[in-house]
């Protein structure tokens, strides 16, 4: 695990999109997952179940500097 990347306990859900955040060298970076799940409780349960997998994927993309147009990390939903 990269010590310069830390994940904070902030998870948001809106319109089929989960957003969680990484602290990277003092900056808060949004990590976005688009889900086909429409219910907030189902989306948050899915994220809780796969949290560490999503954090690993986000960490890889951050290290590769694979950012979206607005500086976010976009992650494909896990099954």
C-alpha positions, 0 to 999 in steps of 0.5 A, a space after each residue: 500500500 502506498 503511504 501517500 494514498 489514504 482512503 477516507 471514510 466518506 462515501 456518497 451515492 447519487 443517481 446510480 453513482 458511488 463516490 468515495 475519496 482518496 487523500 493523495 499528498 494532501 488533496 482530496 481526490 474523488 473516485 467514481 463508480 457507476 452502478 446499475 443499482 438504483 437503490 441507495 441501500 443496495 449500492 452502499 451494501 455493494 460498495 461495503 462488500 467490495 470496498 477493499 477491491 475498489 480501493 486497490 483499483 483506485 490506488 492502481 489508477 492513481 499511481 498510473 495517473 489515470 485520471 478523468 477530465 475533471 481529475 477524478 478516478 473512474 472505476 468500473 463496477 465489480 460484479 
